[in-house]
Amino acid sequence: MALGLFVTGTDTGVGKTRIGAALAAQCAARGLRVRARKPVESGCATRDNALLPADAEALRRAAGAREPLDTVCPYPFAAPLSPPRAAALAGRRLQLAQLVGACTVKLSANDFLLVEGAGGFLSPLADDALNADLAVALGLAVLLVGDDRLGAVHQVLATAEAVERRGLRLAGVILNAVREPPDPRLENVPAIAAHIDAPLLSLPYQPAAGAALSEAWVARVLSRCT
């Protein structure tokens, strides 16, 4: 198993990039050379007649901006749809082998490969693949991000089971309050913790702030990535 993480979600819009960028910054602060990859991104805006993958750029900057943006994300698309559909509307086809190639990095000592998918773990990522297939092809441990809301317990546990059924290690889980402060009566954290064997972190609703990841939690996650 490579030294690195595949960042995925229970759904789209759960804050994967916010988490991934915070993790990249913490890894860099620990002396790791973060090799960030978001191989495909849809819903990209146009700037200076070129598509700008904003999520990939956030990851690139958090990792230290050592690599060009088109290395971090070689497949940007304009339509805010699943990557294979966005690619089709652009007159292109997207295959798993292309995405694997974009993420294949010769890792040196202190290198850390951080790959972010698109959408949920079982969402389409290419014509012939789901996000799950890319994680399997890369052999990376998985960091799962979910929205801390009603229904989170089912979504997290179902996705965690899908991760483990594919022989991948669940390195950590984050419950990220995306849209509003969660109802305190939910008690999602203890309900999930009772059924998973992975470091679990709950992040409060902070729409204008970066993710504050506990150093102890990050250390536990990294220990599960080798």
C-alpha positions as CSV (number, residue, x, y, z in Angstrom):
1,M,0.0,0.0,0.0
2,A,1.4,3.4,-1.0
3,L,2.0,6.1,1.5
4,G,-1.0,8.3,0.9
5,L,-4.7,8.8,1.2
6,F,-7.7,8.8,-1.1
7,V,-10.1,11.5,0.1
8,T,-13.7,10.6,-0.7
9,G,-17.2,11.4,0.5
10,T,-20.6,9.9,1.3
11,D,-22.0,12.3,-1.3
12,T,-21.1,15.4,-3.3
13,G,-20.8,18.7,-1.5
14,V,-19.6,17.4,1.8
15,G,-16.4,19.4,2.1
16,K,-13.8,17.0,0.7
17,T,-11.6,19.8,-0.6
18,R,-11.7,21.8,2.6
19,I,-10.6,18.7,4.5
20,G,-8.1,17.6,1.9
21,A,-6.5,21.1,1.9
22,A,-6.3,21.2,5.7
23,L,-4.7,17.7,5.7
24,A,-2.2,18.7,3.0
25,A,-1.1,21.7,5.0
26,Q,-0.7,19.6,8.2
27,C,1.3,17.0,6.3
28,A,3.6,19.6,4.8
29,A,4.1,21.1,8.3
30,R,5.2,17.6,9.5
31,G,7.9,17.6,6.8
32,L,6.1,15.5,4.2
33,R,6.3,16.5,0.6
34,V,2.6,16.3,-0.4
35,R,1.9,15.2,-4.0
36,A,-1.7,16.4,-4.4
37,R,-3.9,15.0,-7.2
38,K,-7.5,15.7,-8.2
39,P,-7.3,14.0,-11.6
40,V,-10.7,15.1,-12.8
41,E,-12.8,18.1,-11.8
42,S,-16.1,19.2,-13.3
43,G,-18.0,22.4,-12.9
44,C,-14.9,24.5,-13.6
45,A,-15.1,28.2,-14.3
46,T,-13.3,29.8,-17.3
47,R,-10.5,32.2,-16.6
48,D,-8.3,33.7,-19.3
49,N,-9.8,31.3,-21.8
50,A,-8.9,28.3,-19.8
51,L,-10.8,26.1,-17.4
52,L,-9.8,26.6,-13.7
53,P,-10.3,23.6,-11.4
54,A,-10.7,25.6,-8.2
55,D,-10.7,22.5,-5.9
56,A,-7.5,21.2,-7.4
57,E,-5.9,24.7,-7.1
58,A,-6.8,24.8,-3.4
59,L,-5.2,21.4,-2.9
60,R,-2.1,22.5,-4.9
61,R,-1.6,25.6,-2.8
62,A,-2.1,23.8,0.5
63,A,0.5,21.3,-0.6
64,G,3.0,24.0,-1.2
65,A,2.4,24.8,-4.9
66,R,5.4,22.7,-6.0
67,E,3.6,21.2,-9.0
68,P,1.8,22.9,-11.9
69,L,-2.0,22.9,-11.8
70,D,-2.3,20.7,-14.9
71,T,-0.3,18.1,-13.2
72,V,-2.6,18.2,-10.1
73,C,-5.7,18.1,-12.4
74,P,-5.1,17.2,-16.0
75,Y,-8.8,16.7,-16.8
76,P,-10.9,19.8,-16.0
77,F,-14.4,20.1,-17.4
78,A,-17.0,22.9,-17.5
79,A,-20.4,21.2,-16.9
80,P,-21.3,20.8,-13.2
81,L,-22.1,17.1,-13.7
82,S,-20.5,13.8,-13.0
83,P,-17.0,13.7,-14.7
84,P,-17.9,11.2,-17.4
85,R,-21.0,13.1,-18.3
86,A,-19.2,16.5,-18.3
87,A,-16.5,14.9,-20.4
88,A,-19.0,13.6,-22.9
89,L,-20.6,17.0,-23.2
90,A,-17.1,18.3,-24.0
91,G,-16.7,15.7,-26.8
92,R,-14.3,13.6,-24.8
93,R,-14.1,10.2,-23.2
94,L,-12.7,9.5,-19.8
95,Q,-11.2,6.2,-18.8
96,L,-10.0,4.8,-15.5
97,A,-6.5,4.2,-17.0
98,Q,-6.1,7.9,-17.7
99,L,-6.9,8.8,-14.1
100,V,-4.6,6.2,-12.7
101,G,-1.9,7.5,-14.9
102,A,-2.5,11.0,-13.7
103,C,-2.1,9.8,-10.1
104,T,0.8,7.5,-10.6
105,V,3.7,9.2,-8.9
106,K,7.2,7.7,-8.1
107,L,7.3,8.4,-4.4
108,S,10.5,9.3,-2.7
109,A,11.3,9.4,1.0
110,N,8.9,11.8,2.8
111,D,6.5,11.9,-0.1
112,F,2.8,11.7,0.6
113,L,0.2,11.1,-2.2
114,L,-3.1,12.8,-1.5
115,V,-5.8,12.1,-4.1
116,E,-9.2,13.6,-4.0
117,G,-12.1,12.0,-5.9
118,A,-15.2,13.6,-7.3
119,G,-18.6,13.1,-5.6
120,G,-19.3,10.1,-3.4
121,F,-17.3,6.9,-3.1
122,L,-19.7,5.0,-5.5
123,S,-20.2,8.0,-7.8
124,P,-19.2,7.7,-11.5
125,L,-15.7,9.0,-12.1
126,A,-15.0,7.7,-15.7
127,D,-16.9,5.9,-18.4
128,D,-15.7,2.6,-17.0
129,A,-15.2,3.4,-13.3
130,L,-16.5,4.7,-10.0
131,N,-14.4,6.6,-7.5
132,A,-14.1,3.3,-5.7
133,D,-12.3,1.8,-8.7
134,L,-9.7,4.5,-8.7
135,A,-9.0,4.0,-5.0
136,V,-8.6,0.3,-5.5
137,A,-6.3,0.8,-8.5
138,L,-4.1,3.1,-6.5
139,G,-4.1,1.0,-3.4
140,L,-4.6,3.9,-1.1
141,A,-6.1,4.1,2.4
142,V,-9.4,6.0,2.4
143,L,-10.4,9.1,4.3
144,L,-14.2,9.4,4.3
145,V,-16.0,12.7,4.7
146,G,-19.6,13.0,5.4
147,D,-22.1,15.8,6.2
148,D,-23.1,15.9,9.9
149,R,-26.8,15.9,9.5
150,L,-29.8,13.6,9.8
151,G,-29.0,10.5,7.8
152,A,-25.3,10.7,8.3
153,V,-25.1,7.5,10.3
154,H,-26.5,5.4,7.4
155,Q,-24.4,7.2,4.8
156,V,-21.1,6.9,6.7
157,L,-21.6,3.2,7.7
158,A,-22.8,2.2,4.2
159,T,-19.8,3.9,2.6
160,A,-17.4,2.5,5.1
161,E,-18.7,-1.0,4.4
162,A,-18.2,-0.4,0.7
163,V,-14.6,0.8,1.3
164,E,-13.7,-2.3,3.4
165,R,-15.5,-4.8,1.1
166,R,-13.0,-3.7,-1.6
167,G,-10.1,-4.5,0.6
168,L,-9.1,-0.9,1.4
169,R,-8.2,0.4,4.8
170,L,-10.5,3.1,6.3
171,A,-7.9,5.5,7.6
172,G,-10.3,8.0,9.1
173,V,-13.8,9.5,9.1
174,I,-14.8,13.2,9.4
175,L,-18.3,14.4,10.1
176,N,-18.2,17.9,8.6
177,A,-21.1,20.2,9.4
178,V,-21.5,21.7,5.9
179,R,-24.7,23.7,5.8
180,E,-25.7,24.6,9.3
181,P,-25.0,23.6,12.9
182,P,-26.3,20.0,13.4
183,D,-29.1,19.3,15.8
184,P,-27.3,18.3,19.0
185,R,-30.0,15.7,19.6
186,L,-28.7,13.6,16.7
187,E,-25.6,12.3,18.5
188,N,-24.1,11.1,15.2
189,V,-20.6,10.7,16.5
190,P,-21.3,8.1,19.2
191,A,-23.7,6.3,16.8
192,I,-21.0,5.9,14.2
193,A,-18.1,5.3,16.6
194,A,-19.9,2.2,17.9
195,H,-19.7,0.6,14.4
196,I,-16.4,1.6,12.9
197,D,-12.7,1.0,13.7
198,A,-11.2,4.2,12.5
199,P,-10.3,7.6,13.9
200,L,-13.5,9.8,13.9
201,L,-13.5,13.6,14.0
202,S,-16.4,16.0,14.1
203,L,-16.0,19.5,12.7
204,P,-18.4,22.3,13.6
205,Y,-20.2,24.5,11.1
206,Q,-17.7,27.2,10.0
207,P,-18.7,28.4,6.5
208,A,-15.9,30.9,6.2
209,A,-13.0,29.1,7.9
210,G,-10.6,26.4,7.0
211,A,-10.9,23.0,8.7
212,A,-9.1,22.8,12.0
213,L,-7.9,19.2,12.2
214,S,-6.7,17.9,15.6
215,E,-3.0,17.0,15.5
216,A,-3.7,13.9,17.4
217,W,-6.4,12.8,15.0
218,V,-4.1,13.5,12.0
219,A,-1.3,11.5,13.6
220,R,-3.7,8.5,14.0
221,V,-4.9,8.8,10.4
222,L,-1.3,8.9,9.0
223,S,-0.4,5.9,11.1
224,R,-3.0,3.9,9.1
225,C,-1.7,5.0,5.7
226,T,1.3,2.8,5.4
